[in-house]
Amino acid sequence: MTAVAGDFTGDGRPDIISNSGGKTRLFVAPSWKEIVLDARPGHDCIHSATLDVDGDGDLDFVGARYSPGLIFWLEQPARPLSDPWPLRIVDDQVDGIHGLLVGDVDRDGRADLIANSALPTGRFANSAAWYRVPKDFRDARHWERYVFADKDAPGLSHYFGIGDVNGDGRPDIALAAKGGPSAVPGTGEWFAWWEAPSDPRQVWKKHLIAARQDGATNIHPADVNGDGKTDFIASRGHARGVIWFEAPTWKEHVIHPTLLEPHCLVVTDLDADGDIDAATCAYGDKLALWFENDGKGNFRTHLVGRDQAAYDIRAVDMDHDGDLDLIIAGQASNNVVWYENPRK
């Protein structure tokens, strides 16, 4: 199950689009009226994103199926509550798509899409790619695909982060791989980042952040301790723990040592005090938590909710009060919920 939020109806309120059970549904705020956007067989999404693909000023939906790999997008129509949302293909050649991320990879002022091809077989085995929206986006058979991690991301990679790690002005990309019994023996259990070249259409250089990271899944770049350097906040979503790695040596610091299966992670300023916090939902412990940063990389744990188990978490101002709330899509708790930030 996956869920994203945004104004999908043009009324200024954040709505939610979720995919579960092979159906993509729009839940319209504030009553959360359900509208099925897509019910084609086999369209079970593991992750999703929002992106103004057609440049018309409204948000479209992008969904990814794990395997057989499929990335598709649904175009928001002029009358989103009554008209059909046309479905088009982004890519159907990558396989093992666990994460999607939106960012301006080529620095042209337009958002691009990032996805992995995590399975160890197929044309793009153990790889990851970014996609540029084609000019003929409505008629193109697939988007422009640029493989930046070329078969050097083995071990069942999961989720991405994007940001300038080395200070050269180019957005780099971080990724994690869980390893474990379902992966090829001896692969995975790492966090790494790929250095963007001057031409991002070429293959990028991989840098290892940390090895022997059992169950590594999520990683985001951010200046955690306020020293002007880009650090990383990460989680081991198929094992235990939330951690951060301090630049430039990637010294590991513990945020939460024992949290079981924190398989989603959002990194942002949740309390509006000017530093970077984090939040997760651990499907093993069935806890949603946020971690308050004191600005120096020391974190205090706060409970958000219990009996919640999720693969997906987002930070969005759902009630328009100026702070960030949390949306969780509970793949094991079988729900989509949002938690109001108590700051206001």
C-alpha positions, 0 to 999 in steps of 0.5 A, spaced: 500 500 500 502 507 498 499 513 499 500 521 497 497 527 498 496 533 494 490 538 491 488 533 486 481 537 485 483 544 485 479 546 491 485 548 495 485 542 500 490 536 500 486 530 498 489 523 498 491 518 492 492 511 495 493 504 491 491 498 495 488 491 492 490 493 485 486 499 485 488 506 485 483 511 489 482 518 490 480 520 497 477 527 496 477 532 502 474 533 507 469 528 507 474 523 504 469 521 498 472 515 495 473 515 487 476 509 483 481 512 478 484 505 476 482 498 477 486 495 471 488 488 473 495 487 476 496 494 478 498 493 485 503 499 487 508 498 492 510 506 491 508 512 488 509 519 487 506 526 485 508 530 479 506 535 474 507 531 468 504 535 463 506 542 466 499 544 466 499 546 473 496 540 477 498 534 480 498 527 476 499 521 480 505 516 478 505 509 481 510 503 481 509 495 481 514 491 484 515 485 479 513 484 473 516 492 473 511 497 471 511 505 472 505 508 470 502 515 471 495 517 471 493 524 468 489 529 472 483 531 467 480 538 467 474 535 471 478 530 476 471 528 480 468 525 474 472 525 468 477 518 467 484 519 469 488 517 462 493 512 464 500 512 460 506 508 461 513 511 464 517 504 463 516 497 463 523 494 462 526 495 469 524 490 475 524 490 482 521 497 483 521 499 490 522 506 490 520 512 487 523 519 488 521 526 484 527 531 483 530 535 478 536 531 476 539 534 470 538 541 473 533 544 468 528 547 472 523 541 471 522 535 475 524 528 473 523 521 476 528 516 480 526 509 480 530 502 482 531 496 478 532 492 484 532 484 482 538 481 480 535 478 473 533 482 467 536 487 462 537 492 468 539 487 474 541 491 480 541 498 477 537 504 478 535 510 473 532 517 472 527 519 467 526 525 464 519 527 462 519 526 454 516 532 450 511 527 447 509 525 454 502 523 451 504 519 445 511 516 448 511 509 449 516 510 455 520 516 458 527 517 457 531 513 461 538 514 464 541 508 468 545 512 473 547 506 477 549 500 472 549 494 476 552 496 482 546 496 486 546 489 488 542 486 494 535 488 493 535 496 493 529 500 496 528 507 497 532 513 495 534 520 497 537 526 493 541 532 495 548 535 493 552 531 498 559 533 495 558 541 495 559 541 487 552 544 486 549 537 483 544 533 486 547 526 488 542 520 489 543 515 495 540 508 496 539 503 501 539 495 500 536 490 505 540 484 503 538 478 507 535 471 505 531 473 499 537 476 496 543 473 492 548 471 498 553 476 500 549 482 497 546 488 500 546 490 507 549 497 505 547 504 504 551 508 499 551 514 494 552 516 487 556 522 485 552 526 479 557 527 473 557 533 469 552 530 464 547 526 468 545 522 463 552 518 464 553 512 469 555 515 476 560 514 481 558 509 487 560 511 494 559 506 500 557 510 506 556 504 510 556 496 510 554 490 514 547 494 515 542 489 516 536 490 513 538 497 510 532 500 506 531 508 507 536 514 507 536 521 506 541 527 505 541 532 510 545 537 514 543 534 521 548 537 526 548 544 523 555 544 521 554 546 513 556 539 511 551 534 508 550 528 513 545 522 512 539 519 516 537 512 515 533 506 517 533 499 517 526 497 515 528 490 514 531 489 521 532 494 527 534 501 528 534 509 525 541 512 525 544 518 522 551 518 518 556 524 520 560 527 514 565 527 512 567 520 515 560 517 515 561 516 523 554 512 525 550 515 530 544 512 533 537 515 533 533 509 535 537 503 537 531 497 537 525 500 533 523 493 529 522 494 521 522 502 520 520 501 513 519 508 511 522 514 513 521 522 512 526 527 513 524 534 514 523 540 519 517 537 523 517 542 529 519 548 525 525 550 529 530 550 523 533 544 524 532 537 521 527 532 524 525 525 522 519 520 522 517 513 521 512 508 522 515 501 524 511 495 521 514 490 526 513 494 533 506 497 530 509 504 532 509 511 528 514 515 531 518 522 530 525 524 532 526 531 534 533 534 533 536 539 538 540 542 532 546 538 533 544 531 531 541 529 538 534 526 537 528 525 542 523 520 540 516 522 540 510 517 539 505 519 534 501 513 534 500 506 536 497 499 532 500 502 525 504 498 520 506 502 514 511 501 508 509 509 506 510 515 510 509 523 508 509 529 511 504 534 508 500 540 511 493 537 511 490 542 515 493 548 512 495 551 519 502 552 517 505 546 520 507 539 517 502 533 518 504 525 517 500 521 512 501 513 513 499 508 508 498 502 513 500 495 508 499 491 515 494 495 518 490 496 512 488 503 512 490 510 510 491 515 516 493 522 517 496 525 524 495 532 526 501 535 528 500 538 535 504 544 534 498 548 532 
